[in-house]
Amino acid sequence: MSVIPNNHVATSISSSSCTFLGQHKLSTTIRTKNVWLPAKYTGICKCVATPEQTAYTTKVSRNFNIGKLQAGYLFPEVARRKTAHLLKYPDAQVISLGIGDTTEPIPEVITSAMAKKAYALSTREGYSGYGAEQGEKPLRAAICSEYYANLGIEADDVFVSDGAKCDISRLQVVFGSNVTIAVQDPSYPAYVDSSVIMGQTGQYQKDVEKFSNIEYMRCTPENGFFPDLSTVSRTDIIFFCSPNNPTGAAASREQLTQLVQFAKKNGSIIVYDSAYAMYMSDDYPKSIFEIPGAKEVAIETASFSKYAGFTGVRLGWTVIPKDLLFSDGFPVAKDFNRIVCTCFNGASNISQAGGLACLTPEGLEAMQEVIGFYKENTKIIMETFISLGFKVYGGKNAPYVWIHFPGQSSWDVFSEILEKTHVVTTPGSGFGPGGEGFVRVSAFGHRENVVEACRRFKQLYK
Ligand SMILES: Cc1ncc(COP(=O)(O)O)c(C=O)c1O
């Protein structure tokens, strides 16, 4: 790796690198081949392709839609900045409360089931190869009865997967390039980026920091982080995440009823991301299928990642009710099944053994303990920022604290916190223009690191 001058931040920007960096005016280094250039020589962090010159190029043109992406995916960009910071301060005790990756060990009741499955694979009796693409029946049944009991969902509506993010992309493949989408603004970046890649959008509009042809549903403290649907244009697909990443806000029953009615009125499909449902403290719906009529307009995607520490193991699921039909009456689930069979060969059998263990009484208790640990972290972070006089949102129903820095650029705040406290956060603008002026602090961390980070925040903002 090149040696980076001390006063520069290495962003290692390759082709199509930075929606989120676009407005960032800090001292930034742009790498063209192996040369590190301070941003002042290139203007502010310009989002231009800088292809390496090679002796040979193929005759294959680059996917035009991928070329529209203005940014490296947000979290790799945050990770790159952390790496650059470590190069600058090799002795710094950097604490990461940024990316939202889990840190606590997977409970043994779950790993022992996976170990048993792994060992069984080395016996004739216990070996299994490709499994059902949709997931093993007992796991589909266990997910159905644990999370969707009495909601009219059946085990064969549940498709087990290698994670919610992967399912979001597979759903986009099902929808194709001719649909329009709406997203909460701010929102988890996978919805917008997969939409761009599928060709559902126009170009990135630098002035408003949005892609054309996407409906950005503004979620702010003023509207309680629930969009004013009377101002939202009709789209085919509505991505909606509750509890939300990054704001931590969860939608109430009344709000979700409005959303379902809105979708029904417009003939839209909701893709409801409930990856954090088990973090909910308020008595709000944990599934969109708790709302009457949702089965005709909604898909739900969920994950073991943040419940059981499965971010690396990889296991999630998507529910597509039989009642959900395309305009020609064809069941959406049948097309999803086709994509799953074509693009995916089913989740790992070891992961699925872990998933089944998660849903035993002991496993559920163990997951609640993991979640409780992170919720305690969330409380510590919330209390810290509240005591410092900040307006703080989220936290109660999700492992994210959404902190307002009015009038400041999110990337500037991110950089200042990193520079002065060696703590990695996530800049709110990385989740969409509605996140500008906010920073997300994740509660995924070892307790001593969270406590230490909060001590440093108190020093910085006292
Ligand atoms: C809202 C949301 N959906 C989906 C995911 C991805 O989940 P998985 O690890 O199951 O792919 C995340 C991960 O951070 C998330 O925040």
The ligand as an SDF file (V2000), in Angstrom:
LIG
                    3D

 16 16  0  0  0  0  0  0  0  0999 V2000
  -32.3180   -2.2580    7.4670 C   0  0  0  0  0  0  0  0  0  0  0  0
  -31.3990   -3.3650    7.1370 C   0  0  0  0  0  0  0  0  0  0  0  0
  -31.7970   -4.3270    6.3080 N   0  0  0  0  0  0  0  0  0  0  0  0
  -31.0030   -5.3400    5.9780 C   0  0  0  0  0  0  0  0  0  0  0  0
  -29.7240   -5.4140    6.4780 C   0  0  0  0  0  0  0  0  0  0  0  0
  -28.8310   -6.5340    6.0380 C   0  0  0  0  0  0  0  0  0  0  0  0
  -29.0930   -7.6600    6.7270 O   0  0  0  0  0  0  0  0  0  0  0  0
  -28.3680   -9.0290    6.3800 P   0  0  0  0  0  0  0  0  0  0  0  0
  -27.1350   -9.1030    7.2100 O   0  0  0  0  0  0  0  0  0  0  0  0
  -29.3820  -10.0540    6.7470 O   0  0  0  0  0  0  0  0  0  0  0  0
  -28.0780   -9.0460    4.9300 O   0  0  0  0  0  0  0  0  0  0  0  0
  -29.2540   -4.4490    7.3490 C   0  0  0  0  0  0  0  0  0  0  0  0
  -27.8840   -4.5140    7.8630 C   0  0  0  0  0  0  0  0  0  0  0  0
  -27.3550   -3.6410    8.4540 O   0  0  0  0  0  0  0  0  0  0  0  0
  -30.1210   -3.3950    7.6800 C   0  0  0  0  0  0  0  0  0  0  0  0
  -29.7180   -2.4130    8.4810 O   0  0  0  0  0  0  0  0  0  0  0  0
  1  2  1  0
  2  3  1  0
  2 15  2  0
  3  4  2  0
  4  5  1  0
  5  6  1  0
  5 12  2  0
  6  7  1  0
  7  8  1  0
  8  9  2  0
  8 10  1  0
  8 11  1  0
 12 13  1  0
 12 15  1  0
 13 14  2  0
 15 16  1  0
M  END
$$$$
